[in-house]
Amino acid sequence: MAKDNVFTESRAKESRIQDPEIHISALTPREERQPLEHTISTISNHDMPAVVVESQASEEIYNKFPAHRKRIIVAIMSFCGFLAPISSTTVLSAIPEVAATFHCDGAIVNLSNAMYMVFMGVSPTFWGPIGNVYGRRLPCIISASLFFAFSIGTAVAPNLASFYVFRILTAFQGTSFLILGSSAIGDIYTPTERGTAIGWFLSGTLIGPAMGPFIGGIIVTFRSWRVIFWLQAALGGVGLLLVLFLFPETIHYKRSEELKTLSRSKRAYRMWQWLNPFRIVVLYRYPNLLTVALASSSLVWNMYSLLTPIRYVLNPRFNLSSPIQSGLFYVAPGCGYLLGTFLGGRWADHIVRKWIGIRGTRVPEDRLRAPIAFMGVIIPGCMLIYGWSIEKKRGGVPLPVIMMFLQGVAQMMCFPSLNTYCLDVNQGRSAEVVAGNYMIRYFFAAAGSAVCLPAIRVIGVGWFSAISAGFLIVATFAIYVTTLYGRDWREKMDARKTAKQDQEAPGEVEMN
């Protein structure tokens, strides 16, 4: 019993640290535990034992770093988050040249890009749990080092097989910054400030895919396509130096601390419990997380299915002959993302504060009201106008450029709300929740990259744009339903999990 009490006190301490909005008064052994009254909470505690919620704690835990240090952390993570996404699109302007080097069709090289994003989707199941157990800093250092090394491997790849392998390994490392960066922001900013910080962080992750083909077009016009990956390696090296010297540990509590007093066998079992990738998959028994992942996926599908075929779609439409000319079209969505950076996060936080004023309390689902108009009206409208103007050869160059720019702005009005919601609903497992969201969205990105060019060749860019617009509208409806019922879904799932834990033996509860 003494051992159980020690463990219980440890979990109580961990819970207080990981989610400072919950105050734990006491955790007692099962046989002494009094019946708990149902308490309305604005936070979903997916991985916590039953607790008594008394009041919202102070925000002192977010004051570990001064404001200027927080901005440096966001800037470093934004730069590192720029690396993997830019690599996913920089090669798009050089697909014909890479195909010529390896004596294959451009569709084969484009498939390597789809595989790149598949592994960007797989890797969060690894980096999310690792970030919760060992913190944010150590995994960032390891992944930055490997990203740098594998980028060099891609630059010197002697054949198509090695090109594929090094691209896949690079993708697996680069996604860590997306997961750990979002989690670090959740560690250092209060819920009403996170949207703005996430907006700045996402500027790197979204500007990268848009500006990558433009940069690649310039390089491949004057130099070999291999220079693209030498530049990527250099940027990765800069990211490694920034993390080494300027990025501190931000996590409130490392679960690895609990391993120090365990035997080797118990340590291995506990590690499997914590690092099991199915922990992330199981999170999607929560319908609210599934609908938000669907919404994020619709945006990423739209982005990659728009960016991937530009050279094949717009060059013939406007009689362009060089990579740098088609690369200029990528500047339009990139400028939209940049402008949206200044607006999207602030808009998300504004909506949260507005609904706090209406309700008198913070409900995470209110944040999801921010992207509805942009996802359901503006982006689908831009997609339809863009696709059919290209299909029917109307509007000249300005019309598709304007539509791509407006899409870029609108997407940045959506992503901060969706990403920050993942942090709001489960502070204690933020890295895993964000990882699950990125896992699903990059699977859809891979699908969009793989099917867009063959589909456009069969049904035309107009109808393919209509399919993307329809996906966005369906996802918007799912988000709207979540704003209405998401809180009830969370509370029912939490109650079901608590009831299940109460039926288990104390030894089994320890390992959950």
Phi, psi and omega in degrees: 000323178299319179298319180297320181295320178299315180297318182297317178297323178297315179294325177296317178298316179300316183295320178297321182288316186288326181227088187290352177281351179252127178256124181263119179277319182189150171234121184248160175302157186305317186288342180258357186289131179275153177302138183261140173278149178291126181242129178286127182231149177267003183238139176263117183258083189293332190234037182238149174289170180299134182224163174262120181266116183258311183195167177283131181283171179290170182261022183298331184296337180272000183259020180297326181243143175292166186301319182292328179289324176298319180295324177295317179299315179297318181296318180295314180293327176294318178295315180293325176293343178287337192288304183294316179296322180293327177292335181288341183237343182303324183286348183299322180288346184248012183303313179300322182289320177296318179299321179294321179297319184259010174055054179218175179280152180300330179296329178292318178293321178297327177296327177297327178291323176296318177296325176305314183282334172300316181283337168295330177282327181285320189297331178302333178294342176266309187288328180299303177299321179301318180296328178284328183276314187252005178090189185262325189290307184300313177299325178295319180295315181297312183291324178296320179297315181289325176300317178299314183293316183287334174294320176296319177301320178295320182297329184253012183306124184277342182210174185296322181298314179292326176301314178300312186298312182291327175297316181296316180295323177297316180299319182298324181281318189296331184292340182303324182295326179293320181285308185289329178295313177299318181294321179297321177295321175297332179289327192248349181242145177289160181303327181278355178250347189294324183303315180297314180295318178297323177301316178293319178299316182290342178302322178290318184289336181258325177293327179305305180300327182283320183274342182305309181297328177295313178297316178297324178296320178296314183296312187287341176290327186244342184223180177289153177298338180295336178297330177304316185278335170294320176296319178299319178296319179296317178296321177297322177295320176297317178300320178299317180295319180297317180294319182298318190254342187233352184256111180273172172285132183247342187297145182283329183206124176271123180292341179298340177299331182286348184276344191296327185262005184267155174289168183299318182293316179293326178295318179296319180294317180295320178298320178296320178299319184280324187261000178302119183298339179291346174302323181286318180298320182295335179302336184278011164288344173277111184300328181296323178290326180292317181292323178292321176296321177298318179296314177299321181294322179296324178291317181290319174306312180300316183295311184285328177287340174279315187282324188300313188266014187304315183296325181279336183266312187275330179301311177294325183296321184247013175058047178270148187239345185235155179300325183292330179292312178290330179298333179296333179294334179288343180295327184299304177295329178298318177293326176296317177298319182295315178295319180297335178302322182283345187246319191299310181295319179296322178297317180298315179292326177298316179297320178299311181296324179299315183281338170296320177296325180286314185272330188087000178208163181265124174243120185306326183295339178297333178297332183287354175287338185297318186271357192300310183295323182289318181287323188270341185234302191291308183294314176301320178298316178297320180297317181294316180296316179300308186296314184282335174293324176289316182299316184266001179057053179238150172089352179064201181289321186300322186297307178296327178296314179297318180296319179294323178295313181297322176299318180300315178298313184296322179296323178287346172278348182256312189301318180302321180295315183293316180294317183292327176303321179299327177282323185293321189280345181203080181298323184293332179237038187302319182297322181288321179295314178297320179300316179298322179295315178292326179302310183290318184294325181280338169296319177290324176298318178297317179297317179298317179294323184285322188263344189298312184293312175300321181294318180296323178294331183270310187252351179093156183291332180295309181290326178294322176295326177295322177297316179297319179296319178298320177301316180297319181294317177299316180295324178296319177299319179297321178294319179298317177299323180294323177298332182274319190240357185301321180296317178296319179301313182297314183294322178294318179293321178295319179295321179295319180292320178297318179297321179294319179295324181294337180274348183272161174290153180304323180295326179287324180297325180303324188273354182280000000 
